[in-house]
Amino acid sequence: MLDIEIPMPAKHDEVVNSKNVSGVGPVALTVKVQKGGPRTTLHELCKRCQWPMPTFETVDWKPRLPRSNFFPRDANRHIFVSGITLHISNSTIIKRKGDRRPDKKSSLDSAALTMLYELDKQGRCQIEVQQRIL
């Protein structure tokens, strides 16, 4: 017979530490800084660890600035702030908020990046940020 340890599914009231279920150690990830990179990396991590996909909430905020001769375009500018929620199966719920950004997709990337840093801090993954080369 083979001597292999197979992880068993959690019982009804049992809580399982998901970082030990998915493999030997934390998952190594490379995050691309270009638009869409952090979201793609987070989705790949969720797929590998068999976690549900995160949910995003975005707020469109238009600051009320008086129109002036110095900044005529700023009066029509929108600012987006995104929040992210990740339900890790049989473990915890993590909520984070990204930075303010001028467009919605950058705002979503900021929230995904803050979530990846939080997961790295908790030891669930190891991230390496890949900088853009000009």
Sine and cosine of phi, psi and omega as CSV:
sin_phi,cos_phi,sin_psi,cos_psi,sin_omega,cos_omega
0.00,0.00,0.42,-0.91,0.05,-1.00
-0.99,0.11,0.64,-0.77,0.01,-1.00
-0.97,-0.24,0.98,0.22,-0.05,-1.00
-0.86,-0.50,0.72,-0.70,0.04,-1.00
-1.00,-0.02,0.89,-0.46,-0.01,-1.00
-0.96,-0.29,0.81,-0.58,0.02,-1.00
-0.92,0.40,0.72,-0.70,-0.01,-1.00
-1.00,-0.06,0.49,-0.87,0.05,-1.00
-0.91,0.42,0.44,-0.90,-0.02,-1.00
-0.93,0.38,0.57,-0.82,0.09,-1.00
-0.97,0.23,0.04,-1.00,-0.13,-0.99
-0.82,0.57,-0.77,0.64,-0.07,-1.00
-0.98,-0.21,0.13,0.99,-0.09,-1.00
-1.00,0.01,0.69,-0.73,0.06,-1.00
-0.97,-0.24,0.76,-0.65,-0.04,-1.00
-0.93,-0.37,0.68,-0.73,0.10,-1.00
-0.98,0.21,0.94,-0.33,-0.16,-0.99
-0.93,0.37,-0.33,0.94,0.00,-1.00
-0.95,0.31,-0.35,0.94,0.04,-1.00
-1.00,-0.03,-0.30,0.95,-0.02,-1.00
-0.97,0.24,-0.62,0.79,-0.16,-0.99
-0.98,0.18,-0.21,0.98,0.00,-1.00
0.23,-0.97,-0.22,-0.97,-0.07,-1.00
-0.94,0.35,-0.72,0.70,-0.05,-1.00
-0.61,-0.79,-0.23,-0.97,0.03,-1.00
-0.91,0.42,0.50,-0.87,-0.01,-1.00
-0.99,0.17,0.77,-0.63,0.04,-1.00
-1.00,0.09,0.77,-0.64,-0.05,-1.00
-0.75,-0.66,0.53,-0.85,0.14,-0.99
-0.90,-0.43,0.83,-0.55,-0.05,-1.00
-0.97,-0.23,0.84,-0.55,0.08,-1.00
-1.00,0.08,0.67,-0.74,-0.07,-1.00
-0.99,0.16,-0.28,0.96,-0.02,-1.00
-0.89,0.45,0.28,-0.96,-0.07,-1.00
-0.85,0.53,0.79,-0.61,-0.01,-1.00
1.00,-0.07,-0.27,0.96,-0.05,-1.00
-0.87,0.49,-0.79,0.62,0.00,-1.00
-0.89,0.46,-0.61,0.79,0.02,-1.00
-0.92,0.40,-0.67,0.74,0.02,-1.00
-0.88,0.47,-0.70,0.71,0.00,-1.00
-0.89,0.45,-0.67,0.74,0.01,-1.00
-0.90,0.43,-0.64,0.76,0.04,-1.00
-0.91,0.41,-0.62,0.78,0.05,-1.00
-0.90,0.43,-0.64,0.76,0.03,-1.00
-0.89,0.45,-0.70,0.71,0.01,-1.00
-0.89,0.45,-0.62,0.79,0.01,-1.00
-0.92,0.39,-0.72,0.70,0.00,-1.00
-0.88,0.47,-0.68,0.73,-0.07,-1.00
-1.00,0.03,-0.01,1.00,-0.01,-1.00
0.85,0.52,0.70,0.72,0.11,-0.99
-0.99,-0.14,0.42,-0.91,0.12,-0.99
-0.91,0.42,0.47,-0.88,0.00,-1.00
-0.92,0.39,0.56,-0.83,0.00,-1.00
-0.95,0.33,0.37,-0.93,0.07,-1.00
-0.93,-0.37,0.61,-0.80,-0.02,-1.00
-0.90,-0.43,0.56,-0.83,0.15,-0.99
-0.77,-0.64,0.78,-0.63,-0.03,-1.00
-0.87,-0.49,0.70,-0.71,0.05,-1.00
-0.93,-0.38,0.79,-0.62,0.05,-1.00
-1.00,-0.07,0.89,-0.46,-0.07,-1.00
-0.87,-0.49,0.80,-0.60,0.03,-1.00
-0.92,-0.38,0.95,-0.31,-0.03,-1.00
-0.91,0.41,0.58,-0.82,0.01,-1.00
-1.00,-0.09,1.00,0.00,0.04,-1.00
-0.95,-0.31,0.67,-0.74,0.07,-1.00
-0.92,0.39,0.68,-0.74,0.01,-1.00
-0.93,0.36,0.76,-0.64,0.00,-1.00
-0.75,-0.66,0.17,-0.99,0.02,-1.00
-0.95,0.30,-0.41,0.91,-0.04,-1.00
-0.98,0.20,-0.63,0.78,-0.06,-1.00
-0.77,-0.64,0.94,0.35,-0.05,-1.00
-0.94,0.35,-0.46,0.89,-0.05,-1.00
-0.99,0.16,-0.40,0.92,-0.07,-1.00
-0.91,0.41,-0.37,0.93,-0.02,-1.00
-0.92,0.38,-0.44,0.90,-0.02,-1.00
-0.98,-0.19,0.10,0.99,-0.08,-1.00
-0.98,0.21,0.65,-0.76,0.09,-1.00
-0.96,-0.27,0.50,-0.87,0.07,-1.00
-0.81,-0.59,0.71,-0.71,-0.02,-1.00
-0.92,-0.40,0.67,-0.74,0.09,-1.00
-0.77,-0.63,0.79,-0.62,-0.02,-1.00
-0.90,-0.44,0.59,-0.81,0.12,-0.99
-0.91,-0.42,0.42,-0.91,-0.04,-1.00
-0.71,-0.70,0.61,-0.79,0.05,-1.00
-0.78,-0.62,0.77,-0.64,0.02,-1.00
-0.82,-0.57,0.87,-0.49,0.06,-1.00
-1.00,-0.09,0.96,-0.27,0.04,-1.00
-1.00,0.10,0.85,-0.53,-0.10,-0.99
-0.79,0.62,0.74,-0.67,0.05,-1.00
0.82,0.57,0.45,0.89,-0.05,-1.00
-0.64,-0.77,-1.00,-0.07,-0.11,-0.99
-0.70,-0.71,0.17,-0.99,0.14,-0.99
-0.89,-0.45,0.82,-0.58,-0.02,-1.00
-0.91,-0.41,0.77,-0.64,0.05,-1.00
-0.84,-0.54,0.70,-0.71,0.03,-1.00
-0.63,-0.78,0.34,-0.94,0.03,-1.00
-0.82,-0.57,0.68,-0.73,0.01,-1.00
-1.00,0.07,-0.03,-1.00,0.02,-1.00
-0.99,0.14,0.27,-0.96,0.09,-1.00
-0.95,0.30,0.72,-0.70,-0.03,-1.00
-0.70,-0.72,0.39,-0.92,-0.02,-1.00
-0.98,0.22,-0.27,0.96,0.05,-1.00
-0.71,-0.71,0.36,-0.93,-0.13,-0.99
-0.90,0.43,-0.69,0.72,-0.05,-1.00
-0.91,0.41,-0.63,0.78,0.06,-1.00
-0.91,0.41,-0.57,0.82,0.05,-1.00
-0.91,0.42,-0.66,0.75,0.05,-1.00
-0.91,0.42,-0.63,0.77,0.04,-1.00
-0.90,0.44,-0.63,0.78,0.02,-1.00
-0.89,0.45,-0.67,0.74,0.04,-1.00
-0.91,0.41,-0.66,0.75,0.02,-1.00
-0.90,0.43,-0.62,0.78,0.01,-1.00
-0.92,0.39,-0.65,0.76,0.05,-1.00
-0.90,0.43,-0.56,0.83,0.05,-1.00
-0.93,0.38,-0.67,0.74,0.03,-1.00
-0.89,0.46,-0.65,0.76,0.05,-1.00
-0.90,0.43,-0.61,0.79,0.03,-1.00
-0.92,0.39,-0.67,0.74,0.03,-1.00
-0.91,0.42,-0.57,0.82,0.08,-1.00
-0.91,0.41,-0.68,0.74,0.01,-1.00
-0.89,0.46,-0.58,0.81,0.01,-1.00
-0.98,0.17,-0.14,0.99,0.02,-1.00
1.00,0.09,0.26,0.96,0.00,-1.00
-1.00,0.08,-0.34,0.94,0.06,-1.00
-0.45,-0.89,0.25,-0.97,0.11,-0.99
-0.84,-0.54,0.89,-0.46,-0.06,-1.00
-0.96,-0.28,0.55,-0.84,0.11,-0.99
-0.78,-0.63,0.84,-0.54,-0.03,-1.00
-1.00,0.05,0.83,-0.56,0.01,-1.00
-1.00,-0.07,0.92,-0.39,-0.03,-1.00
-0.98,0.22,0.44,-0.90,0.04,-1.00
-0.98,0.22,0.72,-0.69,0.04,-1.00
-0.98,-0.18,0.81,-0.58,-0.05,-1.00
-0.99,0.11,0.00,0.00,0.00,0.00
